Amino acid sequence: MSLMNFPSAHLPPHLLELREEVRSFLSHELNTGGFEPTVDGWLSGYSPEFSKKLGKQGWLGMTLPKEVGGQGKSPLDRFVVIEELLAAGAPVSAHWVGDRQTAPLLVTLGTDSQRKKYLPGMISGEIYFAIGLSEPNAGSDLAALTTKATKVDGGWRLTGRKIWSSGAHHCHAMIVLCRTLPLDEKNRHAGLSQLILDLDQPGIEVRPIHLISGEHHFNEVSFDDVLIPDNMVVGEINNGWQQAMGELAYERSGPERFLSTFPLFTEVLNMAQNSQDPGVYRAIGSLSAQLLALHQLSLRVTTSLSKGESADTEAVLVKDMGTQFEREIAETARLIFPYEDISDDDSHYQRFYQQAVLQAPGFTLRGGTNEILRGIVARGLGLR
Ligand SMILES: Cc1cc2nc3c(=O)[nH]c(=O)nc-3n(C[C@H](O)[C@H](O)[C@H](O)COP(=O)(O)OP(=O)(O)OC[C@H]3O[C@@H](n4cnc5c(N)ncnc54)[C@H](O)[C@@H]3O)c2cc1C
């Protein structure tokens, strides 16, 4: 049996200063009405103005090399910044996917012209990307996807349908994973490619899918014979599966996988100050211990990735545990401070609680369901 590799990791002292800097920026923004905090702000808190402010602060594209306009900082710098943004419930969804995975993808595998076209706007918080993986009949079994691109003179004609595309109605472009060769049942991962699709062209329809709360943050996106020029292929044609899987460790291990409901936890802590109930303190102790452990595990995966080491299995474990923790915060809040006992004065608690409960079903689905993740962990440990 293989073992997990979580090498020890510490934040260097100078990052405490950065943390303080981000906190004071956020406190100023909050006090001056710069944003309204929300649970799950990385998926549902949309504010282009706020994204642009982060760009001005130098907190987007932080880890990208200076030659492409990035800050050339370490992944640990970015880790600290995003932990603070998430903890404050800041509206960061507009740029989230692009900053987390598309910009690094373009640095590694993109062409000069792709980098020139998209990176400056992504770094300034003005260009946003969506993820085009899931389809109506291909979610966990992603290799079953049927969206296909057919070679024509000068490019590819794209036809098909993506679903659950977060933020696609606001985004400028999407990285679409599609078939560029017919399905080979013996090797279903072969013949897939990643194409960059600008979302403002004819033949693309973005239809909203509303959440149970009535909110709209994901979509069904269909493509009807859309022309994608050759220079919009990312990396190697037919190598899309390997490329897309390479993005997943970044997608799965970050603090957004355990901090989505942190604003509610903060309110629980505030309410606990007026409580004499030992049960309340026990519950908070348990959540705090889990939070610290998750922070450490996520930090360790970030450290491994920053050294170019593989951390796929570890990232998956962090996501599985972290997303359960996000739900546990909502469940604990319900048990120790029942909604019906809350007065209108505690309106922050009420709002965060409602948001957490209504968003919670998605936590353990998005980015790969926990059942699928456990299969990956078992395989990584050599048990399957
Ligand atoms: C909030 C949210 C945002 C999302 N954003 C995006 C996005 O931006 N872009 C994008 O491409 N996708 C996005 N997704 C889609 C997400 O990646 C899929 O929902 C997920 O991969 C599961 O696929 P599915 O919904 O088709 O479920 P299915 O694959 O149909 O699974 C249904 C159930 O069966 C279980 N199951 C399936 N196969 C197995 C198996 N082999 N063993 C055990 N159990 C199994 C699953 O765990 C699940 O509980 C988002 C989803 C959510 C909830």
The ligand as a Gaussian input file, in Angstrom:
#p B3LYP/6-31G(d) Opt

LIG

0 1
 C      -22.187000      24.133000      -7.667000
 C      -21.621000      23.372000      -8.831000
 C      -20.808000      24.033000      -9.749000
 C      -20.287000      23.330000     -10.851000
 N      -19.530000      24.016000     -11.762000
 C      -19.068000      23.364000     -12.852000
 C      -18.338000      24.071000     -13.861000
 O      -18.110000      25.275000     -13.749000
 N      -17.946000      23.401000     -14.960000
 C      -18.171000      22.072000     -15.111000
 O      -17.740000      21.509000     -16.119000
 N      -18.864000      21.354000     -14.190000
 C      -19.312000      21.983000     -13.068000
 N      -20.043000      21.282000     -12.112000
 C      -20.379000      19.895000     -12.384000
 C      -19.720000      18.877000     -11.469000
 O      -18.372000      18.709000     -11.801000
 C      -20.539000      17.579000     -11.624000
 O      -21.796000      17.814000     -11.024000
 C      -19.892000      16.388000     -10.967000
 O      -18.698000      16.048000     -11.623000
 C      -20.828000      15.175000     -10.927000
 O      -21.355000      14.896000     -12.166000
 P      -22.942000      14.713000     -12.369000
 O      -23.608000      15.937000     -11.812000
 O      -23.174000      14.392000     -13.803000
 O      -23.351000      13.512000     -11.446000
 P      -23.276000      11.926000     -11.793000
 O      -21.936000      11.619000     -12.392000
 O      -24.504000      11.614000     -12.579000
 O      -23.364000      11.312000     -10.365000
 C      -24.611000      11.185000      -9.645000
 C      -24.304000      10.473000      -8.333000
 O      -23.811000       9.147000      -8.604000
 C      -22.546000       8.968000      -7.964000
 N      -21.650000       8.203000      -8.838000
 C      -21.450000       8.366000     -10.171000
 N      -20.541000       7.488000     -10.625000
 C      -20.138000       6.743000      -9.553000
 C      -19.197000       5.694000      -9.387000
 N      -18.473000       5.225000     -10.398000
 N      -19.027000       5.189000      -8.132000
 C      -19.733000       5.680000      -7.073000
 N      -20.657000       6.668000      -7.196000
 C      -20.859000       7.203000      -8.407000
 C      -21.980000      10.366000      -7.773000
 O      -21.058000      10.418000      -6.708000
 C      -23.239000      11.169000      -7.492000
 O      -23.583000      11.081000      -6.127000
 C      -20.573000      21.959000     -11.020000
 C      -21.395000      21.300000     -10.085000
 C      -21.917000      21.990000      -9.007000
 C      -22.783000      21.262000      -8.029000

